[in-house]
């Protein structure tokens, strides 16, 4: 019983054929290529911001006045 269930499920996922394989490769190429183009665009403009200013602003203790002074 379980073997038939797994076999039918495997056939549903594996039975896409050549066109499904081409579609899978097309999706991978599209999303991977667009991410690469977007990365190269930001890299060329110098906007790959890896600075720590947003982190320090979010972690500022001015929002928590109940903390002791030595933790600030």
N, CA, C and O atoms as a Tinker XYZ file with bonds, in Angstrom:
   288  protein
     1  N      0.828000   -1.195000    0.000000    73     2
     2  CA     0.000000    0.000000    0.000000    64     1     3
     3  C      0.871000    1.257000    0.000000    63     2     4     5
     4  O      0.680000    2.151000   -0.825000    81     3
     5  N      1.834000    1.319000    0.937000    73     3     6
     6  CA     2.698000    2.501000    1.013000    64     5     7
     7  C      3.607000    2.607000   -0.208000    63     6     8     9
     8  O      3.925000    3.705000   -0.665000    81     7
     9  N      4.027000    1.438000   -0.735000    73     7    10
    10  CA     4.891000    1.475000   -1.915000    64     9    11
    11  C      4.155000    2.089000   -3.102000    63    10    12    13
    12  O      4.738000    2.844000   -3.880000    81    11
    13  N      2.877000    1.760000   -3.234000    73    11    14
    14  CA     2.094000    2.331000   -4.330000    64    13    15
    15  C      1.904000    3.833000   -4.151000    63    14    16    17
    16  O      1.930000    4.588000   -5.123000    81    15
    17  N      1.714000    4.262000   -2.907000    73    15    18
    18  CA     1.550000    5.687000   -2.640000    64    17    19
    19  C      2.821000    6.446000   -2.997000    63    18    20    21
    20  O      2.768000    7.486000   -3.655000    81    19
    21  N      3.974000    5.917000   -2.555000    73    19    22
    22  CA     5.240000    6.579000   -2.866000    64    21    23
    23  C      5.550000    6.524000   -4.355000    63    22    24    25
    24  O      6.101000    7.475000   -4.909000    81    23
    25  N      5.201000    5.422000   -5.006000    73    23    26
    26  CA     5.459000    5.305000   -6.441000    64    25    27
    27  C      4.612000    6.303000   -7.223000    63    26    28    29
    28  O      5.102000    6.928000   -8.163000    81    27
    29  N      3.344000    6.456000   -6.843000    73    27    30
    30  CA     2.505000    7.407000   -7.571000    64    29    31
    31  C      2.948000    8.843000   -7.314000    63    30    32    33
    32  O      2.892000    9.681000   -8.214000    81    31
    33  N      3.392000    9.134000   -6.082000    73    31    34
    34  CA     3.883000   10.479000   -5.774000    64    33    35
    35  C      5.164000   10.766000   -6.541000    63    34    36    37
    36  O      5.345000   11.864000   -7.067000    81    35
    37  N      6.057000    9.778000   -6.606000    73    35    38
    38  CA     7.300000    9.960000   -7.349000    64    37    39
    39  C      7.014000   10.158000   -8.827000    63    38    40    41
    40  O      7.691000   10.947000   -9.485000    81    39
    41  N      6.019000    9.454000   -9.361000    73    39    42
    42  CA     5.689000    9.630000  -10.771000    64    41    43
    43  C      5.129000   11.020000  -11.035000    63    42    44    45
    44  O      5.409000   11.608000  -12.080000    81    43
    45  N      4.347000   11.550000  -10.113000    73    43    46
    46  CA     3.790000   12.881000  -10.312000    64    45    47
    47  C      4.887000   13.934000  -10.345000    63    46    48    49
    48  O      4.826000   14.869000  -11.144000    81    47
    49  N      5.884000   13.791000   -9.489000    73    47    50
    50  CA     6.955000   14.779000   -9.467000    64    49    51
    51  C      7.983000   14.533000  -10.559000    63    50    52    53
    52  O      8.601000   15.478000  -11.048000    81    51
    53  N      8.173000   13.281000  -10.948000    73    51    54
    54  CA     9.210000   12.965000  -11.915000    64    53    55
    55  C      8.660000   12.883000  -13.332000    63    54    56    57
    56  O      9.436000   12.806000  -14.285000    81    55
    57  N      7.375000   12.896000  -13.490000    73    55    58
    58  CA     6.800000   12.702000  -14.803000    64    57    59
    59  C      6.601000   13.970000  -15.600000    63    58    60    61
    60  O      5.670000   14.039000  -16.402000    81    59
    61  N      7.442000   14.983000  -15.410000    73    59    62
    62  CA     7.251000   16.239000  -16.123000    64    61    63
    63  C      7.821000   16.190000  -17.524000    63    62    64    65
    64  O      7.410000   16.977000  -18.377000    81    63
    65  N      8.740000   15.305000  -17.783000    73    63    66
    66  CA     9.263000   15.147000  -19.122000    64    65    67
    67  C     10.279000   16.212000  -19.502000    63    66    68    69
    68  O     10.799000   16.940000  -18.657000    81    67
    69  N     10.546000   16.277000  -20.809000    73    67    70
    70  CA    11.580000   17.180000  -21.310000    64    69    71
    71  C     11.166000   18.640000  -21.176000    63    70    72    73
    72  O     11.992000   19.487000  -20.838000    81    71
    73  N      9.903000   18.942000  -21.435000    73    71    74
    74  CA     9.464000   20.334000  -21.351000    64    73    75
    75  C      9.521000   20.854000  -19.922000    63    74    76    77
    76  O      9.871000   22.012000  -19.696000    81    75
    77  N      9.185000   20.022000  -18.973000    73    75    78
    78  CA     9.307000   20.420000  -17.573000    64    77    79
    79  C     10.753000   20.638000  -17.170000    63    78    80    81
    80  O     11.057000   21.536000  -16.386000    81    79
    81  N     11.643000   19.818000  -17.706000    73    79    82
    82  CA    13.067000   19.997000  -17.433000    64    81    83
    83  C     13.560000   21.308000  -18.021000    63    82    84    85
    84  O     14.302000   22.048000  -17.376000    81    83
    85  N     13.143000   21.590000  -19.249000    73    83    86
    86  CA    13.527000   22.863000  -19.871000    64    85    87
    87  C     12.972000   24.049000  -19.092000    63    86    88    89
    88  O     13.650000   25.064000  -18.929000    81    87
    89  N     11.739000   23.918000  -18.612000    73    87    90
    90  CA    11.145000   24.995000  -17.841000    64    89    91
    91  C     11.903000   25.198000  -16.527000    63    90    92    93
    92  O     12.107000   26.335000  -16.101000    81    91
    93  N     12.318000   24.110000  -15.886000    73    91    94
    94  CA    13.103000   24.225000  -14.657000    64    93    95
    95  C     14.421000   24.934000  -14.897000    63    94    96    97
    96  O     14.817000   25.802000  -14.119000    81    95
    97  N     15.104000   24.562000  -15.982000    73    95    98
    98  CA    16.360000   25.247000  -16.311000    64    97    99
    99  C     16.117000   26.714000  -16.658000    63    98   100   101
   100  O     16.928000   27.575000  -16.316000    81    99
   101  N     15.016000   26.999000  -17.331000    73    99   102
   102  CA    14.705000   28.385000  -17.688000    64   101   103
   103  C     14.460000   29.229000  -16.447000    63   102   104   105
   104  O     14.920000   30.368000  -16.368000    81   103
   105  N     13.730000   28.672000  -15.467000    73   103   106
   106  CA    13.502000   29.406000  -14.219000    64   105   107
   107  C     14.810000   29.642000  -13.477000    63   106   108   109
   108  O     15.053000   30.736000  -12.967000    81   107
   109  N     15.645000   28.621000  -13.418000    73   107   110
   110  CA    16.936000   28.787000  -12.731000    64   109   111
   111  C     17.787000   29.844000  -13.419000    63   110   112   113
   112  O     18.395000   30.688000  -12.760000    81   111
   113  N     17.828000   29.795000  -14.734000    73   111   114
   114  CA    18.618000   30.768000  -15.480000    64   113   115
   115  C     18.054000   32.176000  -15.310000    63   114   116   117
   116  O     18.817000   33.129000  -15.150000    81   115
   117  N     16.741000   32.319000  -15.342000    73   115   118
   118  CA    16.122000   33.631000  -15.203000    64   117   119
   119  C     16.401000   34.232000  -13.830000    63   118   120   121
   120  O     16.883000   35.361000  -13.736000    81   119
   121  N     16.103000   33.488000  -12.762000    73   119   122
   122  CA    16.267000   34.040000  -11.422000    64   121   123
   123  C     17.738000   34.198000  -11.047000    63   122   124   125
   124  O     18.114000   35.194000  -10.428000    81   123
   125  N     18.567000   33.236000  -11.413000    73   123   126
   126  CA    19.999000   33.369000  -11.142000    64   125   127
   127  C     20.622000   34.501000  -11.933000    63   126   128   129
   128  O     21.431000   35.263000  -11.403000    81   127
   129  N     20.249000   34.617000  -13.204000    73   127   130
   130  CA    20.783000   35.692000  -14.033000    64   129   131
   131  C     20.324000   37.061000  -13.587000    63   130   132   133
   132  O     21.106000   38.012000  -13.591000    81   131
   133  N     19.058000   37.173000  -13.201000    73   131   134
   134  CA    18.582000   38.478000  -12.740000    64   133   135
   135  C     19.236000   38.869000  -11.418000    63   134   136   137
   136  O     19.520000   40.047000  -11.202000    81   135
   137  N     19.479000   37.909000  -10.532000    73   135   138
   138  CA    20.184000   38.221000   -9.282000    64   137   139
   139  C     21.616000   38.652000   -9.570000    63   138   140   141
   140  O     22.129000   39.567000   -8.925000    81   139
   141  N     22.266000   38.002000  -10.532000    73   139   142
   142  CA    23.634000   38.378000  -10.893000    64   141   143
   143  C     23.668000   39.772000  -11.514000    63   142   144   145
   144  O     24.550000   40.567000  -11.189000    81   143
   145  N     22.733000   40.076000  -12.390000    73   143   146
   146  CA    22.681000   41.408000  -13.007000    64   145   147
   147  C     22.430000   42.477000  -11.955000    63   146   148   149
   148  O     23.056000   43.536000  -11.986000    81   147
   149  N     21.516000   42.207000  -11.020000    73   147   150
   150  CA    21.227000   43.162000   -9.955000    64   149   151
   151  C     22.455000   43.368000   -9.063000    63   150   152   153
   152  O     22.751000   44.498000   -8.676000    81   151
   153  N     23.165000   42.298000   -8.738000    73   151   154
   154  CA    24.378000   42.406000   -7.933000    64   153   155
   155  C     25.443000   43.227000   -8.655000    63   154   156   157
   156  O     26.058000   44.108000   -8.055000    81   155
   157  N     25.663000   42.948000   -9.933000    73   155   158
   158  CA    26.673000   43.695000  -10.687000    64   157   159
   159  C     26.296000   45.169000  -10.817000    63   158   160   161
   160  O     27.168000   46.037000  -10.780000    81   159
   161  N     25.001000   45.456000  -10.969000    73   159   162
   162  CA    24.542000   46.841000  -11.042000    64   161   163
   163  C     24.841000   47.579000   -9.742000    63   162   164   165
   164  O     25.373000   48.689000   -9.769000    81   163
   165  N     24.505000   46.976000   -8.609000    73   163   166
   166  CA    24.779000   47.621000   -7.321000    64   165   167
   167  C     26.275000   47.728000   -7.051000    63   166   168   169
   168  O     26.727000   48.696000   -6.441000    81   167
   169  N     27.037000   46.751000   -7.496000    73   167   170
   170  CA    28.487000   46.771000   -7.298000    64   169   171
   171  C     29.104000   47.919000   -8.099000    63   170   172   173
   172  O     29.979000   48.627000   -7.600000    81   171
   173  N     28.648000   48.101000   -9.342000    73   171   174
   174  CA    29.188000   49.161000  -10.188000    64   173   175
   175  C     28.857000   50.543000   -9.636000    63   174   176   177
   176  O     29.680000   51.455000   -9.715000    81   175
   177  N     27.660000   50.704000   -9.078000    73   175   178
   178  CA    27.265000   51.991000   -8.512000    64   177   179
   179  C     27.842000   52.221000   -7.124000    63   178   180   181
   180  O     27.713000   53.318000   -6.581000    81   179
   181  N     28.477000   51.206000   -6.536000    73   179   182
   182  CA    29.059000   51.343000   -5.208000    64   181   183
   183  C     28.031000   51.361000   -4.099000    63   182   184   185
   184  O     28.241000   51.995000   -3.065000    81   183
   185  N     26.928000   50.675000   -4.301000    73   183   186
   186  CA    25.863000   50.682000   -3.308000    64   185   187
   187  C     25.709000   49.342000   -2.599000    63   186   188   189
   188  O     24.622000   49.011000   -2.126000    81   187
   189  N     26.778000   48.577000   -2.523000    73   187   190
   190  CA    26.750000   47.360000   -1.713000    64   189   191
   191  C     27.097000   47.767000   -0.291000    63   190   192   193
   192  O     28.219000   47.561000    0.173000    81   191
   193  N     26.133000   48.341000    0.386000    73   191   194
   194  CA    26.368000   48.915000    1.705000    64   193   195
   195  C     26.547000   47.818000    2.737000    63   194   196   197
   196  O     25.606000   47.106000    3.085000    81   195
   197  N     27.767000   47.699000    3.216000    73   195   198
   198  CA    28.065000   46.728000    4.256000    64   197   199
   199  C     28.432000   47.435000    5.553000    63   198   200   201
   200  O     29.028000   46.829000    6.444000    81   199
   201  N     28.079000   48.716000    5.666000    73   199   202
   202  CA    28.440000   49.445000    6.876000    64   201   203
   203  C     27.535000   49.034000    8.035000    63   202   204   205
   204  O     26.501000   48.394000    7.840000    81   203
   205  N     27.939000   49.411000    9.227000    73   203   206
   206  CA    27.238000   48.967000   10.425000    64   205   207
   207  C     26.347000   50.051000   11.024000    63   206   208   209
   208  O     25.858000   49.883000   12.141000    81   207
   209  N     26.125000   51.144000   10.324000    73   207   210
   210  CA    25.282000   52.211000   10.862000    64   209   211
   211  C     23.841000   51.764000   11.138000    63   210   212   213
   212  O     23.315000   52.084000   12.204000    81   211
   213  N     23.178000   51.034000   10.222000    73   211   214
   214  CA    21.816000   50.597000   10.556000    64   213   215
   215  C     21.777000   49.674000   11.771000    63   214   216   217
   216  O     20.859000   49.748000   12.588000    81   215
   217  N     22.785000   48.800000   11.883000    73   215   218
   218  CA    22.817000   47.897000   13.031000    64   217   219
   219  C     22.991000   48.671000   14.325000    63   218   220   221
   220  O     22.316000   48.392000   15.316000    81   219
   221  N     23.886000   49.635000   14.318000    73   219   222
   222  CA    24.122000   50.408000   15.532000    64   221   223
   223  C     22.914000   51.262000   15.887000    63   222   224   225
   224  O     22.627000   51.475000   17.065000    81   223
   225  N     22.207000   51.751000   14.874000    73   223   226
   226  CA    21.016000   52.541000   15.153000    64   225   227
   227  C     19.915000   51.665000   15.759000    63   226   228   229
   228  O     19.203000   52.101000   16.663000    81   227
   229  N     19.776000   50.434000   15.265000    73   227   230
   230  CA    18.763000   49.548000   15.816000    64   229   231
   231  C     19.124000   49.070000   17.215000    63   230   232   233
   232  O     18.244000   48.794000   18.030000    81   231
   233  N     20.411000   48.974000   17.490000    73   231   234
   234  CA    20.844000   48.472000   18.789000    64   233   235
   235  C     21.099000   49.581000   19.799000    63   234   236   237
   236  O     21.634000   49.320000   20.876000    81   235
   237  N     20.728000   50.807000   19.470000    73   235   238
   238  CA    20.973000   51.895000   20.412000    64   237   239
   239  C     20.116000   51.713000   21.655000    63   238   240   241
   240  O     18.986000   51.229000   21.582000    81   239
   241  N     20.668000   52.107000   22.794000    73   239   242
   242  CA    19.992000   51.891000   24.068000    64   241   243
   243  C     19.102000   53.059000   24.469000    63   242   244   245
   244  O     18.522000   53.033000   25.554000    81   243
   245  N     18.977000   54.063000   23.646000    73   243   246
   246  CA    18.143000   55.197000   24.034000    64   245   247
   247  C     16.662000   54.827000   24.060000    63   246   248   249
   248  O     15.859000   55.527000   24.676000    81   247
   249  N     16.299000   53.738000   23.398000    73   247   250
   250  CA    14.912000   53.290000   23.438000    64   249   251
   251  C     14.588000   52.519000   24.711000    63   250   252   253
   252  O     13.419000   52.268000   25.003000    81   251
   253  N     15.614000   52.141000   25.470000    73   251   254
   254  CA    15.425000   51.335000   26.672000    64   253   255
   255  C     16.011000   52.062000   27.875000    63   254   256   257
   256  O     17.129000   51.749000   28.284000    81   255
   257  N     15.300000   53.016000   28.451000    73   255   258
   258  CA    15.864000   53.773000   29.577000    64   257   259
   259  C     15.971000   52.950000   30.853000    63   258   260   261
   260  O     16.648000   53.369000   31.792000    81   259
   261  N     15.323000   51.790000   30.914000    73   259   262
   262  CA    15.376000   51.007000   32.140000    64   261   263
   263  C     16.672000   50.205000   32.282000    63   262   264   265
   264  O     16.915000   49.609000   33.331000    81   263
   265  N     17.505000   50.184000   31.234000    73   263   266
   266  CA    18.770000   49.461000   31.334000    64   265   267
   267  C     19.739000   50.215000   32.230000    63   266   268   269
   268  O     19.726000   51.445000   32.256000    81   267
   269  N     20.573000   49.499000   32.960000    73   267   270
   270  CA    21.586000   50.177000   33.786000    64   269   271
   271  C     22.592000   50.920000   32.920000    63   270   272   273
   272  O     22.756000   50.605000   31.741000    81   271
   273  N     23.248000   51.880000   33.489000    73   271   274
   274  CA    24.166000   52.750000   32.748000    64   273   275
   275  C     25.371000   51.979000   32.214000    63   274   276   277
   276  O     25.875000   52.315000   31.142000    81   275
   277  N     25.847000   50.958000   32.923000    73   275   278
   278  CA    27.038000   50.242000   32.463000    64   277   279
   279  C     26.755000   49.397000   31.224000    63   278   280   281
   280  O     27.692000   49.025000   30.517000    81   279
   281  N     25.490000   49.086000   30.942000    73   279   282
   282  CA    25.163000   48.328000   29.744000    64   281   283
   283  C     24.992000   49.221000   28.525000    63   282   284   285
   284  O     24.890000   48.717000   27.407000    81   283
   285  N     24.958000   50.518000   28.712000    73   283   286
   286  CA    24.724000   51.431000   27.587000    64   285   287
   287  C     25.955000   51.678000   26.814000    63   286   288
   288  O     25.930000   52.424000   25.835000    81   287
